[in-house]
Each structure stands twice: as C-alpha cells, then as structure tokens.
Amino acid sequence: MAKKVGVSEATVSRVLNGKPGVSDATRQAVLTALDVLGYERPTQLRGERARLVGLVLPELQNPIFPAFAEVIGGALAQLGLTPVLCTQTKGGVSEADYVELLLQQQVSGVVFAGGLYAQADAPHDHYRLLAERNIPVVLVNAAIEDLGFPGVSCDDAVAVEQAWRHLASLGHERIGLVLGPGDHVPSARKLAAARAIAGELPEEFVARAMFSIEGGHAAASRLIERGVTGVICASDPLALGAIRAARRKGHDVPGRISVVGYDDSAFMNCTEPPLTTVRQPIEAMGRAAVELLNARIGGTAVPAEELLFEPELVVRGSTAQAPRD
C-alpha cells in the first residue's frame, strides 16, 4: 500500500488508525488506493465514501463506449475522482451485480452510459437501490421515464432529421431505418422523428436488430429486399453491417444503396467507403455528465432533467444520388 501511494508505511498506518499528522491529500490518496486495490476499509473509516466513481458501460466492442470512457474518466481524474470501469460481458457480471460491488466500495457516484435504463422492459431495481441510498447518478443517452436521475443525451430527433433530409436531398424516396429493440428509448425517439418528417413511413421500411455488425447485416438485408435505396442506422456498427449486406446482395455502396450511421465513432473515416454518419458530441456530453455528477457529490441539488446536445451530420462516401432505375 505504501509503495502504491509513494509514502512510508508509518504514514499508511496513521491513516488506517485514524491518527493525526497526515495531510488531507495524503490521507485521501491512501484511502483511494485501499479501495482500488480491493481492501476493506477499517470499521471506523467505512462511513466515509471513497473518491471513487463507477463508470458502467454495456460493452467495449463498439468504439463509442471507449470514447465516452476516455472523456468521462479524464474529466473525473481532473476533479480528483478515480473512475472504476465496469464493463458488462455476455453471461458474465450484470449491471445489477456491478451496482452491488460499487455500493460495497462506497463509491461517491455512478455514471451509466448505454445501460438498461434505456430499455423499458429491462429490470431497473438496481437503479432504485442507488436512489434509495442517495448515491449521485448521471445517465448518458435517453432513459425511461420516472428513474429520477439527471442525464445528458444526444438529440435523437435532430439526428434522424439531419440524416433523412440528407438522403432526401440526394433523391432517395424509399428510406429505411435500422433501429435497436422495440423497448429501446433512443430508437423509439428516432422512429418518432422519422415518422414526423416522412409523413408516412411503411412498417416494412423499419427493421430492428441487436446493436452489432451482424444485427445490422440481417436487418438491412430485409430492408434491401423490400426496395429501400437509403438506410439510416441507429449506430455505426449497424451501418457497417448494412454496407456488408448490400455488397453481399451485389449492390454497390453508394451507387445503389446509401447508408448513414450514428455516433461517428473511431475509424469510421477509414472504412471503405468512409461512412456518412451523425456525430455525437462526445466531449461536451461526457464533460457535462461529470459536472452534473460532481455537483451532486458536492451536495448541490441537480434537477432530474435531460440535457439535449446537438448532433452533427458528417458526410463521407457511403451516400450518393439515388439510383434512377
């Protein structure tokens, strides 16, 4: 422990025994190291929360989540808070399990990005447990109603409007959507926006999938068979799957099928063709989430409201004029 913090063993002993003669900064560094290394705090120190913040992500395969982790983790560190990354794995530790572990570590707060809070039919008891314990929580991207936590979100309606108008300006009339599951709140918002701008959107032009390249491939295959020439996807991996589906069916992208993604995650300018996508303002959203959390940790009342951030259409090579035949 002393080696980890860079102090003497005597200093660590004084901190653990609650004795004077140690600066606040050193004392906090020792307690944080204790938490990070997984040791239990002495009984007399357990009533004081650690300067740890849980950062709970659903996966790391989609580049958008490591990007959020980098921004949020860096902003937390600047405030003297230590991020604890919790990533779910299929068949592994669940989001609720991570919440239990974070509560045991007496974290100062939790930031969720892309969690079960965005699915109406998913279990939400672990969120209510955090609320009952009065643990500060901030949610990134649209949540179900009534959870009572502040959040920061990219404006899904504006994102779809930008993508739709772009395809329409290129002459596309048969535009389809590849969205997440039916209970996924951001996808529901995107669908509502598309219906509002299209006037009439045939049900057969809406396909749902799990958020993966494979899911995008399967969903887009159905849309292409139904005659769409433009595909708007709810994530970049879904869009990459849609491009693959078009090519497997012998269609050129963007000559025959145009594809628009969502996120503008890493390397989307390096794909073939480079992906036209709607960019989430990750830096601004991540920093806002940390500011909200830090205010709550400091005892400032924060309204349980959602801050909406403006997305930006990034036009690259996966969209072109609609085919004339």
Buried (B, 14 or more C-beta within 10 A) or exposed (E): BBEBBEBEEEBBBBBBEEEEEBEEEBBBBBBBBBBBEEEEBEEEBEEEBBBBBBBBBBBEEBBBBBBBBEBBBBBBEEBEBBBBBBBBEEEEEBBBEBBEEBBEBBBBBBBBBBBBBBBBEBEBEBBEBBEEEEBBBBBBBBBBEEBEBBBBBBBBBBBBBBBBEBBBEBBBEBBBBBBBBEEBBBBBBBBEBBBEBBEEBEEEBBBBBEBBBEBBBBBBBBBBEEEBBBBBBBBBBBBBBBBBBBEEEEBEBBEBBBBBBBBBBEEBEEBEBBBBBBBBBBBBBBBBBBBBBBBBBEEEEBEBEBBBBEBBBBEBBBBBEBBEE
